[in-house]
Amino acid sequence: MLVLTTPTIEGKQIVKYYGLVSGEAILGANLFKDLFASIRDIVGGRSAAYEKELRSAKDIAIQEMAEQAQAYGANAVVAVDLDYETIGSGSGNMLMVSASGTAVKYKD
């Protein structure tokens, strides 16, 4: 499944538009990760735990979106948009990633 952020596929012709497809992933970030991320924010640096969680959530959301597109008969998703959000407050924070795009069929 070809997944692109661009609205077209260079060198290919889109022959059918199936419509909007999306995928979401919500992952919990536990108290210890929150604590260590807060410490990193204070002293500087990157939070590897959060980066790993975000990459995982992004991959899940894109996979879910691609599976929905494949169920329609599409062989690509174009104009993909990724959104990142936090849900909750305090130690109950959760990370949400949503992916949406247009399912299409293209030919060579």
Secondary structure, DSSP 8 states (H G I E B T S, - for coil): -EE-SSSS-TT-EEEEEEEEEEEEEEEE--HHHHHHHHHHHHH-S--HHHHHHHHHHHHHHHHHHHHHHHHHT-SEEEEEEEEEEEESSGGG-EEEEEEEEEEEEEE-
